[in-house]
C-alpha cells in the first residue's frame, strides 16, 4: 500500500502516475461537500433573482414619494416644551420643599423653647417661688 504523498510503484519498480493518498482525500472531501455548496449556490442565485424587482422598484420610486412616506411614519414629538415644563415644575417643588423645611425647623425650635419655658415654670410652681409680676394663686 502506498503512503500518503508517495507515488504508486508498479511490479517492476517503476513509478506509475496515479492519485496519491492526499489527492484521494481531497477528492473525497470535495465530493462530500459538493451537494451542500451547490444547494447554497442555488439559494443565493434565487435570492438575487427575487431581489432584482424590489431593487428596481426602489430606484424607480420618486424621491418626494419617499419623503411623504417618511413624514407619514414620523411620530417624533417636539419634547422641548414638555422638558421646560418639567424643569419649571421641579424648580417650584424644590422651592416649596425649602420653604417647608425652614418652617419645620422654626416650629421645632419654637416647640423646644415652649417645652423649656414650660419646664422652667413647672419647676418654679413646684418650688413655690413666684417670679415678680406673676399672678398669684
C-alpha positions in Angstrom: 0.0 0.0 0.0 1.4 3.4 -0.9 1.9 6.0 1.8 0.3 9.4 1.7 2.1 11.7 -0.7 4.0 9.0 -2.4 3.6 7.8 -6.0 2.4 4.3 -6.7 5.0 1.8 -7.8 4.5 -0.9 -10.4 5.6 -4.5 -10.0 8.8 -3.8 -12.0 9.7 -0.9 -9.5 9.0 1.9 -11.9 6.7 4.7 -10.7 3.2 4.8 -12.1 1.4 8.1 -12.4 -1.7 7.8 -10.2 -3.6 9.6 -7.5 -1.8 9.9 -4.1 -3.5 9.5 -0.7 -3.7 13.2 -0.3 -5.3 13.6 -3.7 -7.8 10.9 -2.9 -8.7 12.5 0.4 -9.2 16.0 -1.2 -11.3 14.4 -4.0 -13.5 12.6 -1.4 -13.9 15.7 0.7 -14.9 17.7 -2.4 -17.4 15.1 -3.4 -18.8 15.1 0.1 -19.2 18.9 0.2 -20.3 19.4 -3.4 -24.1 19.0 -2.8 -24.1 21.5 0.1 -22.1 24.0 -1.9 -24.4 23.6 -4.9 -27.5 24.0 -2.8 -26.1 27.1 -1.2 -25.2 28.5 -4.6 -28.7 27.8 -5.9 -30.3 29.6 -2.9 -28.0 32.6 -3.3 -28.9 32.8 -7.0 -32.7 32.5 -6.2 -32.5 35.3 -3.6 -30.6 37.6 -6.1 -33.3 36.8 -8.7 -36.2 37.7 -6.4 -34.5 40.8 -5.1 -33.9 42.3 -8.5 -37.5 43.6 -8.9 -37.5 45.0 -5.4 -34.3 46.9 -6.0 -35.6 48.2 -9.4 -38.9 49.4 -7.8 -36.9 51.2 -5.0 -34.8 53.0 -7.6 -37.8 54.0 -9.6 -39.8 55.3 -6.6 -39.7 59.1 -6.8 -37.9 60.9 -4.0 -40.9 63.1 -3.0 -42.9 59.9 -2.5 -40.3 58.6 -0.2 -40.3 61.8 1.8 -44.1 61.7 2.1 -43.9 58.1 3.4 -41.2 59.1 5.8 -43.3 62.0 7.1 -46.3 59.8 7.5 -44.3 57.3 9.5 -42.7 60.0 11.7 -44.2 60.1 15.1 -41.4 62.0 16.8 -42.7 64.8 19.1 -41.1 68.0 19.9 -40.3 67.4 23.6 -38.6 70.7 24.4 -41.8 72.4 25.8 -42.5 69.4 28.0 -39.0 69.3 29.2 -39.2 73.0 30.1 -42.5 72.5 31.9 -41.0 69.6 33.9 -37.9 71.7 34.8 -40.1 74.5 35.9 -42.3 72.2 38.0 -39.2 70.7 39.5 -37.9 74.2 40.4 -41.2 75.0 42.1 -41.3 71.7 44.0 -37.7 72.4 45.3 -38.7 75.9 46.3 -41.8 74.7 48.2 -39.7 71.9 49.8 -37.1 74.5 51.1 -39.9 76.7 52.5 -41.4 73.7 54.3 -38.1 72.6 55.7 -37.5 76.2 57.0 -40.9 76.3 58.6 -40.4 72.9 60.1 -37.1 74.0 61.6 -38.7 77.1 63.1 -41.6 75.0 64.5 -39.0 72.6 66.1 -37.1 75.5 67.7 -40.4 77.1 68.9 -41.6 73.8 70.3 -38.2 73.4 72.1 -38.5 76.9 73.6 -42.1 76.3 74.7 -41.1 73.0 76.3 -38.1 74.6 78.1 -40.3 77.5 79.3 -43.0 75.1 80.5 -40.4 73.1 82.4 -39.0 76.2 84.0 -42.4 77.4 85.1 -43.4 74.0 86.4 -40.2 73.9 88.4 -41.0 77.3 89.9 -44.5 76.3 90.7 -43.3 73.1 92.4 -40.8 75.0 94.4 -43.3 77.7 95.5 -41.2 80.6 94.2 -43.2 83.0 92.0 -41.4 85.5 89.8 -42.2 89.2 90.3 -45.2 90.4 88.5 -46.7 86.9 88.1 -50.3 86.4 89.1 -50.7 84.6 92.4 -52.8 81.6 93.0 
